[in-house]
Amino acid sequence: MPLSSNLRGSLFMVGATSCFAMNDAITKFTSAEMNFGQIILVRGVFAMALMLTLVLHKGAMQPLRTVLLWPVALRIICEVGGAVMFLAAITRLPLANTYSIFQALPLAVTLGAVIAFREPVGWRRWSAIIIGFTGVLVIVRPGAEGFNEYSLLALCAVILCAIRDLATKRIPTEIPSLFITLLTTVSVTSSGAVLLFPLGGWTPMSGRSLVLLMMAAVLLPIGYQCIIQALRVGDISAIAPFRYTALIWAILFGYLIFDEVPDAMMMTGAAIIVASGLYAFYRERVRDRARPVAAETTGLPPDGL
């Protein structure tokens, strides 16, 4: 019996979230052997080779002056900043905590759309945004004994990624997405080279770590393709909620690989964020928005690596 288009789209979205979560788990695992600047650099070299091959295969190469377009430049800057802050966070925080904070990204994009695009938002969605960020505070716990300053890095990464997604909406449609991803990958990889020595310099890598970083680089384009296929075969209203399976994968990998057990505060905050995000998305569909801004973000961590 053939699967429905929405079911296939949902499975693709679940596959995408698993790829990204596995990629981040590998990053966290290898951070015990080297600094995250080296991780960005090594993983980025393999990712650049893969992305360049895809760009050339699809005939998506564009003039380098494309990077001077303000939305492209802004997207790259925010992606670099978001990637660095996110990786710094996951090396010091439980994987599930970082991913829980990142589930506020669709709400942050909705808030940004109000500020940047003057998009009208009713009191119900405003309530969802406020409640969602309250869930973030429950996880971050500012001023409490369990507070970790790296949580603020994860929150800053959310803000930068929200600006990234809003800037992406202003990129001319004739510029292929693959080329934008290539530019971003090159920029993020370069940031790894810049950070390498301030963070302690080059550390000799084991063969295991090298293989793992190669796997991480392969997982990223697979994740991208899964998202593309999900959006093509399914209705966004049916598949978008499955982006929250990223949190399930993060909890699973955190427990199996790092023996991380989420505490009650993290689970409570995550539940608040997910519930408010789903409600905000529901309200957007009720208002019959053809392409709601919040629905166009994956709610996933930085993708430039």
ChimeraX commands (.cxc) that place a marker at each C-alpha (Angstrom):
marker #1 position 0.00,0.00,0.00 radius 0.5
marker #1 position 1.62,3.29,-1.11 radius 0.5
marker #1 position 2.26,5.95,1.53 radius 0.5
marker #1 position 0.35,9.22,1.36 radius 0.5
marker #1 position 2.28,12.33,0.31 radius 0.5
marker #1 position 1.96,13.87,3.77 radius 0.5
marker #1 position 3.22,10.70,5.44 radius 0.5
marker #1 position 6.20,10.57,3.09 radius 0.5
marker #1 position 6.88,14.25,3.72 radius 0.5
marker #1 position 6.72,13.67,7.48 radius 0.5
marker #1 position 9.18,10.78,7.22 radius 0.5
marker #1 position 11.57,12.95,5.21 radius 0.5
marker #1 position 11.35,15.65,7.90 radius 0.5
marker #1 position 12.08,13.08,10.64 radius 0.5
marker #1 position 15.03,11.88,8.56 radius 0.5
marker #1 position 16.33,15.44,8.27 radius 0.5
marker #1 position 16.13,16.08,12.01 radius 0.5
marker #1 position 17.93,12.81,12.73 radius 0.5
marker #1 position 20.76,13.77,10.34 radius 0.5
marker #1 position 21.25,17.17,11.93 radius 0.5
marker #1 position 21.07,15.81,15.48 radius 0.5
marker #1 position 23.54,13.04,14.66 radius 0.5
marker #1 position 25.85,15.61,13.07 radius 0.5
marker #1 position 25.78,17.70,16.26 radius 0.5
marker #1 position 26.29,14.64,18.44 radius 0.5
marker #1 position 29.45,13.85,16.45 radius 0.5
marker #1 position 30.61,17.44,16.91 radius 0.5
marker #1 position 30.10,17.24,20.66 radius 0.5
marker #1 position 31.83,13.86,20.83 radius 0.5
marker #1 position 34.93,15.01,18.93 radius 0.5
marker #1 position 35.15,18.21,21.01 radius 0.5
marker #1 position 36.75,16.09,23.73 radius 0.5
marker #1 position 39.76,15.68,21.44 radius 0.5
marker #1 position 40.01,19.10,19.75 radius 0.5
marker #1 position 38.66,22.64,20.01 radius 0.5
marker #1 position 35.52,23.53,18.08 radius 0.5
marker #1 position 37.48,25.84,15.74 radius 0.5
marker #1 position 39.36,22.79,14.47 radius 0.5
marker #1 position 36.09,20.87,14.24 radius 0.5
marker #1 position 34.54,23.62,12.11 radius 0.5
marker #1 position 37.61,23.71,9.86 radius 0.5
marker #1 position 38.02,19.97,9.32 radius 0.5
marker #1 position 34.33,19.22,8.91 radius 0.5
marker #1 position 33.94,22.28,6.72 radius 0.5
marker #1 position 36.66,21.19,4.29 radius 0.5
marker #1 position 34.78,17.97,3.58 radius 0.5
marker #1 position 31.44,19.82,3.46 radius 0.5
marker #1 position 32.85,22.36,0.98 radius 0.5
marker #1 position 34.03,19.59,-1.32 radius 0.5
marker #1 position 30.58,17.98,-1.24 radius 0.5
marker #1 position 28.71,21.27,-1.75 radius 0.5
marker #1 position 31.01,22.35,-4.59 radius 0.5
marker #1 position 30.41,19.03,-6.32 radius 0.5
marker #1 position 26.63,19.49,-5.96 radius 0.5
marker #1 position 26.76,23.08,-7.21 radius 0.5
marker #1 position 28.78,22.14,-10.28 radius 0.5
marker #1 position 26.60,19.09,-10.96 radius 0.5
marker #1 position 23.42,21.17,-10.79 radius 0.5
marker #1 position 24.93,24.08,-12.74 radius 0.5
marker #1 position 24.17,26.41,-9.82 radius 0.5
marker #1 position 27.45,28.37,-9.81 radius 0.5
marker #1 position 26.97,32.15,-9.72 radius 0.5
marker #1 position 29.34,35.16,-9.89 radius 0.5
marker #1 position 31.19,35.78,-6.63 radius 0.5
marker #1 position 29.82,39.34,-6.54 radius 0.5
marker #1 position 26.58,37.73,-5.40 radius 0.5
marker #1 position 28.00,37.83,-1.88 radius 0.5
marker #1 position 27.85,41.64,-2.01 radius 0.5
marker #1 position 24.05,41.63,-2.13 radius 0.5
marker #1 position 22.94,42.79,1.32 radius 0.5
marker #1 position 20.53,39.92,2.09 radius 0.5
marker #1 position 23.17,37.37,1.05 radius 0.5
marker #1 position 25.88,39.09,3.09 radius 0.5
marker #1 position 23.58,39.41,6.12 radius 0.5
marker #1 position 22.59,35.76,5.89 radius 0.5
marker #1 position 26.23,34.67,5.78 radius 0.5
marker #1 position 27.25,36.89,8.70 radius 0.5
marker #1 position 24.40,35.63,10.86 radius 0.5
marker #1 position 25.04,32.02,9.88 radius 0.5
marker #1 position 28.71,32.31,10.82 radius 0.5
marker #1 position 27.89,33.91,14.17 radius 0.5
marker #1 position 25.09,31.46,14.86 radius 0.5
marker #1 position 27.21,28.44,13.96 radius 0.5
marker #1 position 30.11,29.49,16.19 radius 0.5
marker #1 position 27.84,30.24,19.15 radius 0.5
marker #1 position 25.83,27.06,18.69 radius 0.5
marker #1 position 28.92,24.86,18.54 radius 0.5
marker #1 position 30.40,26.59,21.57 radius 0.5
marker #1 position 27.14,25.86,23.41 radius 0.5
marker #1 position 26.83,22.16,22.52 radius 0.5
marker #1 position 30.42,21.47,23.61 radius 0.5
marker #1 position 29.53,22.63,27.15 radius 0.5
marker #1 position 25.79,21.97,27.45 radius 0.5
marker #1 position 23.75,18.77,27.28 radius 0.5
marker #1 position 22.66,18.22,23.69 radius 0.5
marker #1 position 18.96,18.18,24.65 radius 0.5
marker #1 position 19.22,21.53,26.46 radius 0.5
marker #1 position 20.73,23.25,23.44 radius 0.5
marker #1 position 18.14,21.77,21.10 radius 0.5
marker #1 position 15.32,22.71,23.46 radius 0.5
marker #1 position 16.40,26.34,23.38 radius 0.5
marker #1 position 16.57,26.15,19.60 radius 0.5
marker #1 position 12.94,25.09,19.35 radius 0.5
marker #1 position 12.13,28.76,20.02 radius 0.5
marker #1 position 13.52,29.67,16.57 radius 0.5
marker #1 position 10.13,29.68,14.76 radius 0.5
marker #1 position 8.75,31.98,17.46 radius 0.5
marker #1 position 11.78,34.25,17.11 radius 0.5
marker #1 position 11.25,34.38,13.34 radius 0.5
marker #1 position 7.59,35.32,13.86 radius 0.5
marker #1 position 8.67,38.11,16.22 radius 0.5
marker #1 position 11.30,39.26,13.74 radius 0.5
marker #1 position 8.73,39.31,10.95 radius 0.5
marker #1 position 6.62,41.70,13.02 radius 0.5
marker #1 position 9.59,44.04,13.49 radius 0.5
marker #1 position 11.16,43.78,10.03 radius 0.5
marker #1 position 8.17,43.19,7.74 radius 0.5
marker #1 position 5.36,44.76,9.80 radius 0.5
marker #1 position 3.54,41.42,9.62 radius 0.5
marker #1 position 0.31,41.63,11.64 radius 0.5
marker #1 position 0.17,39.33,14.66 radius 0.5
marker #1 position -2.94,38.88,16.80 radius 0.5
marker #1 position -3.05,38.59,20.57 radius 0.5
marker #1 position -3.13,34.79,20.43 radius 0.5
marker #1 position 0.17,34.54,18.58 radius 0.5
marker #1 position 1.66,37.27,20.79 radius 0.5
marker #1 position 0.68,35.14,23.77 radius 0.5
marker #1 position 2.31,32.09,22.18 radius 0.5
marker #1 position 5.54,34.05,21.59 radius 0.5
marker #1 position 5.66,35.32,25.18 radius 0.5
marker #1 position 4.85,31.89,26.64 radius 0.5
marker #1 position 7.43,30.26,24.34 radius 0.5
marker #1 position 10.23,32.55,25.50 radius 0.5
marker #1 position 9.12,31.92,29.07 radius 0.5
marker #1 position 9.89,28.26,28.35 radius 0.5
marker #1 position 13.37,29.31,27.22 radius 0.5
marker #1 position 13.88,31.10,30.54 radius 0.5
marker #1 position 12.82,27.95,32.37 radius 0.5
marker #1 position 15.61,26.06,30.60 radius 0.5
marker #1 position 18.24,28.81,30.86 radius 0.5
marker #1 position 17.38,29.63,34.50 radius 0.5
marker #1 position 19.12,33.03,34.69 radius 0.5
marker #1 position 20.31,33.80,38.19 radius 0.5
marker #1 position 19.65,30.26,39.42 radius 0.5
marker #1 position 22.24,27.81,40.72 radius 0.5
marker #1 position 21.90,25.66,37.60 radius 0.5
marker #1 position 22.56,28.60,35.26 radius 0.5
marker #1 position 25.22,28.08,32.61 radius 0.5
marker #1 position 26.49,31.06,30.62 radius 0.5
marker #1 position 26.71,28.83,27.55 radius 0.5
marker #1 position 22.92,28.83,27.53 radius 0.5
marker #1 position 23.15,32.52,26.60 radius 0.5
marker #1 position 25.31,31.56,23.62 radius 0.5
marker #1 position 22.59,29.17,22.47 radius 0.5
marker #1 position 20.00,31.93,22.87 radius 0.5
marker #1 position 22.18,34.38,20.90 radius 0.5
marker #1 position 22.50,31.71,18.20 radius 0.5
marker #1 position 18.69,31.54,18.03 radius 0.5
marker #1 position 18.51,35.32,17.49 radius 0.5
marker #1 position 21.16,35.25,14.77 radius 0.5
marker #1 position 19.48,32.32,13.01 radius 0.5
marker #1 position 16.15,34.15,13.11 radius 0.5
marker #1 position 17.77,37.13,11.36 radius 0.5
marker #1 position 19.35,34.65,8.93 radius 0.5
marker #1 position 15.96,33.20,8.01 radius 0.5
marker #1 position 14.41,36.66,7.59 radius 0.5
marker #1 position 17.31,37.76,5.38 radius 0.5
marker #1 position 16.86,34.60,3.30 radius 0.5
marker #1 position 13.36,35.79,2.38 radius 0.5
marker #1 position 14.92,38.86,0.74 radius 0.5
marker #1 position 17.40,36.93,-1.43 radius 0.5
marker #1 position 16.38,37.11,-5.11 radius 0.5
marker #1 position 14.70,33.89,-6.20 radius 0.5
marker #1 position 16.94,33.56,-9.25 radius 0.5
marker #1 position 19.95,32.83,-7.01 radius 0.5
marker #1 position 20.08,29.04,-6.45 radius 0.5
marker #1 position 19.82,27.87,-2.86 radius 0.5
marker #1 position 22.72,25.47,-3.41 radius 0.5
marker #1 position 25.04,28.37,-4.26 radius 0.5
marker #1 position 23.95,30.30,-1.15 radius 0.5
marker #1 position 24.69,27.20,0.94 radius 0.5
marker #1 position 28.12,26.90,-0.70 radius 0.5
marker #1 position 28.95,30.52,0.11 radius 0.5
marker #1 position 27.82,30.00,3.68 radius 0.5
marker #1 position 29.81,26.79,4.04 radius 0.5
marker #1 position 32.98,28.50,2.81 radius 0.5
marker #1 position 32.42,31.40,5.22 radius 0.5
marker #1 position 31.77,29.19,8.24 radius 0.5
marker #1 position 34.77,26.99,7.43 radius 0.5
marker #1 position 36.94,30.10,7.19 radius 0.5
marker #1 position 35.74,31.17,10.63 radius 0.5
marker #1 position 37.02,27.84,11.94 radius 0.5
marker #1 position 40.46,28.64,10.56 radius 0.5
marker #1 position 40.36,32.07,12.25 radius 0.5
marker #1 position 39.29,30.60,15.61 radius 0.5
marker #1 position 41.70,27.65,15.51 radius 0.5
marker #1 position 44.72,29.28,17.16 radius 0.5
marker #1 position 42.92,31.56,19.67 radius 0.5
marker #1 position 41.20,28.41,20.96 radius 0.5
marker #1 position 44.45,26.53,21.49 radius 0.5
marker #1 position 45.81,25.66,18.06 radius 0.5
marker #1 position 45.86,22.45,16.07 radius 0.5
marker #1 position 45.54,19.13,17.89 radius 0.5
marker #1 position 46.63,15.88,16.19 radius 0.5
marker #1 position 43.49,13.91,15.36 radius 0.5
marker #1 position 42.86,10.23,15.75 radius 0.5
marker #1 position 41.67,8.26,12.75 radius 0.5
marker #1 position 38.34,7.75,14.49 radius 0.5
marker #1 position 37.73,11.48,14.85 radius 0.5
marker #1 position 38.65,12.13,11.24 radius 0.5
marker #1 position 36.19,9.48,10.04 radius 0.5
marker #1 position 33.48,10.85,12.33 radius 0.5
marker #1 position 33.93,14.39,11.00 radius 0.5
marker #1 position 33.76,13.06,7.45 radius 0.5
marker #1 position 30.49,11.36,8.37 radius 0.5
marker #1 position 29.21,14.63,9.87 radius 0.5
marker #1 position 29.98,16.46,6.64 radius 0.5
marker #1 position 28.04,13.84,4.65 radius 0.5
marker #1 position 25.05,13.97,6.99 radius 0.5
marker #1 position 24.46,17.68,6.33 radius 0.5
marker #1 position 23.65,17.53,2.59 radius 0.5
marker #1 position 21.55,14.42,3.24 radius 0.5
marker #1 position 19.59,16.42,5.80 radius 0.5
marker #1 position 19.13,19.31,3.37 radius 0.5
marker #1 position 17.85,16.99,0.67 radius 0.5
marker #1 position 15.41,15.39,3.10 radius 0.5
marker #1 position 13.99,18.81,3.97 radius 0.5
marker #1 position 13.65,19.72,0.29 radius 0.5
marker #1 position 11.86,16.46,-0.43 radius 0.5
marker #1 position 9.63,16.91,2.62 radius 0.5
marker #1 position 8.51,20.35,1.45 radius 0.5
marker #1 position 7.97,19.12,-2.10 radius 0.5
marker #1 position 5.90,16.02,-1.44 radius 0.5
marker #1 position 3.87,17.06,1.63 radius 0.5
marker #1 position 1.70,19.92,2.85 radius 0.5
marker #1 position 3.66,22.23,5.11 radius 0.5
marker #1 position 0.80,22.25,7.62 radius 0.5
marker #1 position 1.19,18.48,7.98 radius 0.5
marker #1 position 4.98,18.18,8.05 radius 0.5
marker #1 position 6.13,21.32,9.91 radius 0.5
marker #1 position 5.25,19.96,13.38 radius 0.5
marker #1 position 7.63,17.06,12.77 radius 0.5
marker #1 position 10.57,19.46,12.99 radius 0.5
marker #1 position 10.18,19.06,16.77 radius 0.5
marker #1 position 11.38,15.47,16.46 radius 0.5
marker #1 position 14.84,17.08,16.50 radius 0.5
marker #1 position 14.39,17.38,20.25 radius 0.5
marker #1 position 13.59,13.68,20.56 radius 0.5
marker #1 position 16.74,12.76,18.63 radius 0.5
marker #1 position 18.81,15.13,20.77 radius 0.5
marker #1 position 17.51,13.55,23.99 radius 0.5
marker #1 position 18.14,10.05,22.58 radius 0.5
marker #1 position 21.70,10.75,21.38 radius 0.5
marker #1 position 22.49,12.68,24.55 radius 0.5
marker #1 position 21.46,9.72,26.67 radius 0.5
marker #1 position 23.05,6.97,24.56 radius 0.5
marker #1 position 26.35,8.70,23.79 radius 0.5
marker #1 position 26.95,11.13,26.66 radius 0.5
marker #1 position 24.83,9.59,29.42 radius 0.5
marker #1 position 22.90,12.86,29.69 radius 0.5
marker #1 position 19.56,12.63,31.48 radius 0.5
marker #1 position 17.31,15.72,31.03 radius 0.5
marker #1 position 16.14,17.22,34.31 radius 0.5
marker #1 position 12.59,18.27,35.12 radius 0.5
marker #1 position 13.21,21.96,34.39 radius 0.5
marker #1 position 14.56,21.21,30.93 radius 0.5
marker #1 position 11.65,18.94,30.07 radius 0.5
marker #1 position 9.15,21.49,31.39 radius 0.5
marker #1 position 10.71,24.33,29.41 radius 0.5
marker #1 position 10.90,22.20,26.26 radius 0.5
marker #1 position 7.23,21.24,26.58 radius 0.5
marker #1 position 6.25,24.91,26.95 radius 0.5
marker #1 position 8.27,25.93,23.88 radius 0.5
marker #1 position 6.95,23.11,21.68 radius 0.5
marker #1 position 3.34,23.67,22.74 radius 0.5
marker #1 position 3.53,27.42,22.12 radius 0.5
marker #1 position 5.25,26.87,18.77 radius 0.5
marker #1 position 2.59,24.42,17.63 radius 0.5
marker #1 position -0.17,26.79,18.73 radius 0.5
marker #1 position 1.43,29.74,16.93 radius 0.5
marker #1 position 1.70,27.63,13.80 radius 0.5
marker #1 position -1.95,26.59,14.14 radius 0.5
marker #1 position -3.04,30.22,14.44 radius 0.5
marker #1 position -1.14,31.07,11.26 radius 0.5
marker #1 position -2.93,28.32,9.39 radius 0.5
marker #1 position -6.28,29.54,10.75 radius 0.5
marker #1 position -5.49,32.97,9.30 radius 0.5
marker #1 position -4.95,31.26,5.92 radius 0.5
marker #1 position -1.48,32.59,5.34 radius 0.5
marker #1 position -0.21,31.21,2.07 radius 0.5
marker #1 position 3.42,31.16,3.20 radius 0.5
marker #1 position 3.72,32.04,6.87 radius 0.5
marker #1 position 7.19,33.19,7.85 radius 0.5
marker #1 position 7.44,30.99,10.92 radius 0.5
marker #1 position 6.52,27.92,8.92 radius 0.5
marker #1 position 9.35,28.53,6.49 radius 0.5
marker #1 position 12.03,28.01,9.10 radius 0.5
marker #1 position 13.05,24.48,9.96 radius 0.5
marker #1 position 13.57,25.24,13.62 radius 0.5
marker #1 position 16.93,23.49,13.27 radius 0.5
marker #1 position 20.44,24.66,14.21 radius 0.5
marker #1 position 22.78,26.56,11.87 radius 0.5
marker #1 position 23.15,24.85,8.48 radius 0.5
marker #1 position 26.33,26.44,7.12 radius 0.5
marker #1 position 28.66,23.66,8.15 radius 0.5
marker link #1:1,2 radius 0.2
marker link #1:2,3 radius 0.2
marker link #1:3,4 radius 0.2
marker link #1:4,5 radius 0.2
marker link #1:5,6 radius 0.2
marker link #1:6,7 radius 0.2
marker link #1:7,8 radius 0.2
marker link #1:8,9 radius 0.2
marker link #1:9,10 radius 0.2
marker link #1:10,11 radius 0.2
marker link #1:11,12 radius 0.2
marker link #1:12,13 radius 0.2
marker link #1:13,14 radius 0.2
marker link #1:14,15 radius 0.2
marker link #1:15,16 radius 0.2
marker link #1:16,17 radius 0.2
marker link #1:17,18 radius 0.2
marker link #1:18,19 radius 0.2
marker link #1:19,20 radius 0.2
marker link #1:20,21 radius 0.2
marker link #1:21,22 radius 0.2
marker link #1:22,23 radius 0.2
marker link #1:23,24 radius 0.2
marker link #1:24,25 radius 0.2
marker link #1:25,26 radius 0.2
marker link #1:26,27 radius 0.2
marker link #1:27,28 radius 0.2
marker link #1:28,29 radius 0.2
marker link #1:29,30 radius 0.2
marker link #1:30,31 radius 0.2
marker link #1:31,32 radius 0.2
marker link #1:32,33 radius 0.2
marker link #1:33,34 radius 0.2
marker link #1:34,35 radius 0.2
marker link #1:35,36 radius 0.2
marker link #1:36,37 radius 0.2
marker link #1:37,38 radius 0.2
marker link #1:38,39 radius 0.2
marker link #1:39,40 radius 0.2
marker link #1:40,41 radius 0.2
marker link #1:41,42 radius 0.2
marker link #1:42,43 radius 0.2
marker link #1:43,44 radius 0.2
marker link #1:44,45 radius 0.2
marker link #1:45,46 radius 0.2
marker link #1:46,47 radius 0.2
marker link #1:47,48 radius 0.2
marker link #1:48,49 radius 0.2
marker link #1:49,50 radius 0.2
marker link #1:50,51 radius 0.2
marker link #1:51,52 radius 0.2
marker link #1:52,53 radius 0.2
marker link #1:53,54 radius 0.2
marker link #1:54,55 radius 0.2
marker link #1:55,56 radius 0.2
marker link #1:56,57 radius 0.2
marker link #1:57,58 radius 0.2
marker link #1:58,59 radius 0.2
marker link #1:59,60 radius 0.2
marker link #1:60,61 radius 0.2
marker link #1:61,62 radius 0.2
marker link #1:62,63 radius 0.2
marker link #1:63,64 radius 0.2
marker link #1:64,65 radius 0.2
marker link #1:65,66 radius 0.2
marker link #1:66,67 radius 0.2
marker link #1:67,68 radius 0.2
marker link #1:68,69 radius 0.2
marker link #1:69,70 radius 0.2
marker link #1:70,71 radius 0.2
marker link #1:71,72 radius 0.2
marker link #1:72,73 radius 0.2
marker link #1:73,74 radius 0.2
marker link #1:74,75 radius 0.2
marker link #1:75,76 radius 0.2
marker link #1:76,77 radius 0.2
marker link #1:77,78 radius 0.2
marker link #1:78,79 radius 0.2
marker link #1:79,80 radius 0.2
marker link #1:80,81 radius 0.2
marker link #1:81,82 radius 0.2
marker link #1:82,83 radius 0.2
marker link #1:83,84 radius 0.2
marker link #1:84,85 radius 0.2
marker link #1:85,86 radius 0.2
marker link #1:86,87 radius 0.2
marker link #1:87,88 radius 0.2
marker link #1:88,89 radius 0.2
marker link #1:89,90 radius 0.2
marker link #1:90,91 radius 0.2
marker link #1:91,92 radius 0.2
marker link #1:92,93 radius 0.2
marker link #1:93,94 radius 0.2
marker link #1:94,95 radius 0.2
marker link #1:95,96 radius 0.2
marker link #1:96,97 radius 0.2
marker link #1:97,98 radius 0.2
marker link #1:98,99 radius 0.2
marker link #1:99,100 radius 0.2
marker link #1:100,101 radius 0.2
marker link #1:101,102 radius 0.2
marker link #1:102,103 radius 0.2
marker link #1:103,104 radius 0.2
marker link #1:104,105 radius 0.2
marker link #1:105,106 radius 0.2
marker link #1:106,107 radius 0.2
marker link #1:107,108 radius 0.2
marker link #1:108,109 radius 0.2
marker link #1:109,110 radius 0.2
marker link #1:110,111 radius 0.2
marker link #1:111,112 radius 0.2
marker link #1:112,113 radius 0.2
marker link #1:113,114 radius 0.2
marker link #1:114,115 radius 0.2
marker link #1:115,116 radius 0.2
marker link #1:116,117 radius 0.2
marker link #1:117,118 radius 0.2
marker link #1:118,119 radius 0.2
marker link #1:119,120 radius 0.2
marker link #1:120,121 radius 0.2
marker link #1:121,122 radius 0.2
marker link #1:122,123 radius 0.2
marker link #1:123,124 radius 0.2
marker link #1:124,125 radius 0.2
marker link #1:125,126 radius 0.2
marker link #1:126,127 radius 0.2
marker link #1:127,128 radius 0.2
marker link #1:128,129 radius 0.2
marker link #1:129,130 radius 0.2
marker link #1:130,131 radius 0.2
marker link #1:131,132 radius 0.2
marker link #1:132,133 radius 0.2
marker link #1:133,134 radius 0.2
marker link #1:134,135 radius 0.2
marker link #1:135,136 radius 0.2
marker link #1:136,137 radius 0.2
marker link #1:137,138 radius 0.2
marker link #1:138,139 radius 0.2
marker link #1:139,140 radius 0.2
marker link #1:140,141 radius 0.2
marker link #1:141,142 radius 0.2
marker link #1:142,143 radius 0.2
marker link #1:143,144 radius 0.2
marker link #1:144,145 radius 0.2
marker link #1:145,146 radius 0.2
marker link #1:146,147 radius 0.2
marker link #1:147,148 radius 0.2
marker link #1:148,149 radius 0.2
marker link #1:149,150 radius 0.2
marker link #1:150,151 radius 0.2
marker link #1:151,152 radius 0.2
marker link #1:152,153 radius 0.2
marker link #1:153,154 radius 0.2
marker link #1:154,155 radius 0.2
marker link #1:155,156 radius 0.2
marker link #1:156,157 radius 0.2
marker link #1:157,158 radius 0.2
marker link #1:158,159 radius 0.2
marker link #1:159,160 radius 0.2
marker link #1:160,161 radius 0.2
marker link #1:161,162 radius 0.2
marker link #1:162,163 radius 0.2
marker link #1:163,164 radius 0.2
marker link #1:164,165 radius 0.2
marker link #1:165,166 radius 0.2
marker link #1:166,167 radius 0.2
marker link #1:167,168 radius 0.2
marker link #1:168,169 radius 0.2
marker link #1:169,170 radius 0.2
marker link #1:170,171 radius 0.2
marker link #1:171,172 radius 0.2
marker link #1:172,173 radius 0.2
marker link #1:173,174 radius 0.2
marker link #1:174,175 radius 0.2
marker link #1:175,176 radius 0.2
marker link #1:176,177 radius 0.2
marker link #1:177,178 radius 0.2
marker link #1:178,179 radius 0.2
marker link #1:179,180 radius 0.2
marker link #1:180,181 radius 0.2
marker link #1:181,182 radius 0.2
marker link #1:182,183 radius 0.2
marker link #1:183,184 radius 0.2
marker link #1:184,185 radius 0.2
marker link #1:185,186 radius 0.2
marker link #1:186,187 radius 0.2
marker link #1:187,188 radius 0.2
marker link #1:188,189 radius 0.2
marker link #1:189,190 radius 0.2
marker link #1:190,191 radius 0.2
marker link #1:191,192 radius 0.2
marker link #1:192,193 radius 0.2
marker link #1:193,194 radius 0.2
marker link #1:194,195 radius 0.2
marker link #1:195,196 radius 0.2
marker link #1:196,197 radius 0.2
marker link #1:197,198 radius 0.2
marker link #1:198,199 radius 0.2
marker link #1:199,200 radius 0.2
marker link #1:200,201 radius 0.2
marker link #1:201,202 radius 0.2
marker link #1:202,203 radius 0.2
marker link #1:203,204 radius 0.2
marker link #1:204,205 radius 0.2
marker link #1:205,206 radius 0.2
marker link #1:206,207 radius 0.2
marker link #1:207,208 radius 0.2
marker link #1:208,209 radius 0.2
marker link #1:209,210 radius 0.2
marker link #1:210,211 radius 0.2
marker link #1:211,212 radius 0.2
marker link #1:212,213 radius 0.2
marker link #1:213,214 radius 0.2
marker link #1:214,215 radius 0.2
marker link #1:215,216 radius 0.2
marker link #1:216,217 radius 0.2
marker link #1:217,218 radius 0.2
marker link #1:218,219 radius 0.2
marker link #1:219,220 radius 0.2
marker link #1:220,221 radius 0.2
marker link #1:221,222 radius 0.2
marker link #1:222,223 radius 0.2
marker link #1:223,224 radius 0.2
marker link #1:224,225 radius 0.2
marker link #1:225,226 radius 0.2
marker link #1:226,227 radius 0.2
marker link #1:227,228 radius 0.2
marker link #1:228,229 radius 0.2
marker link #1:229,230 radius 0.2
marker link #1:230,231 radius 0.2
marker link #1:231,232 radius 0.2
marker link #1:232,233 radius 0.2
marker link #1:233,234 radius 0.2
marker link #1:234,235 radius 0.2
marker link #1:235,236 radius 0.2
marker link #1:236,237 radius 0.2
marker link #1:237,238 radius 0.2
marker link #1:238,239 radius 0.2
marker link #1:239,240 radius 0.2
marker link #1:240,241 radius 0.2
marker link #1:241,242 radius 0.2
marker link #1:242,243 radius 0.2
marker link #1:243,244 radius 0.2
marker link #1:244,245 radius 0.2
marker link #1:245,246 radius 0.2
marker link #1:246,247 radius 0.2
marker link #1:247,248 radius 0.2
marker link #1:248,249 radius 0.2
marker link #1:249,250 radius 0.2
marker link #1:250,251 radius 0.2
marker link #1:251,252 radius 0.2
marker link #1:252,253 radius 0.2
marker link #1:253,254 radius 0.2
marker link #1:254,255 radius 0.2
marker link #1:255,256 radius 0.2
marker link #1:256,257 radius 0.2
marker link #1:257,258 radius 0.2
marker link #1:258,259 radius 0.2
marker link #1:259,260 radius 0.2
marker link #1:260,261 radius 0.2
marker link #1:261,262 radius 0.2
marker link #1:262,263 radius 0.2
marker link #1:263,264 radius 0.2
marker link #1:264,265 radius 0.2
marker link #1:265,266 radius 0.2
marker link #1:266,267 radius 0.2
marker link #1:267,268 radius 0.2
marker link #1:268,269 radius 0.2
marker link #1:269,270 radius 0.2
marker link #1:270,271 radius 0.2
marker link #1:271,272 radius 0.2
marker link #1:272,273 radius 0.2
marker link #1:273,274 radius 0.2
marker link #1:274,275 radius 0.2
marker link #1:275,276 radius 0.2
marker link #1:276,277 radius 0.2
marker link #1:277,278 radius 0.2
marker link #1:278,279 radius 0.2
marker link #1:279,280 radius 0.2
marker link #1:280,281 radius 0.2
marker link #1:281,282 radius 0.2
marker link #1:282,283 radius 0.2
marker link #1:283,284 radius 0.2
marker link #1:284,285 radius 0.2
marker link #1:285,286 radius 0.2
marker link #1:286,287 radius 0.2
marker link #1:287,288 radius 0.2
marker link #1:288,289 radius 0.2
marker link #1:289,290 radius 0.2
marker link #1:290,291 radius 0.2
marker link #1:291,292 radius 0.2
marker link #1:292,293 radius 0.2
marker link #1:293,294 radius 0.2
marker link #1:294,295 radius 0.2
marker link #1:295,296 radius 0.2
marker link #1:296,297 radius 0.2
marker link #1:297,298 radius 0.2
marker link #1:298,299 radius 0.2
marker link #1:299,300 radius 0.2
marker link #1:300,301 radius 0.2
marker link #1:301,302 radius 0.2
marker link #1:302,303 radius 0.2
marker link #1:303,304 radius 0.2
marker link #1:304,305 radius 0.2
view
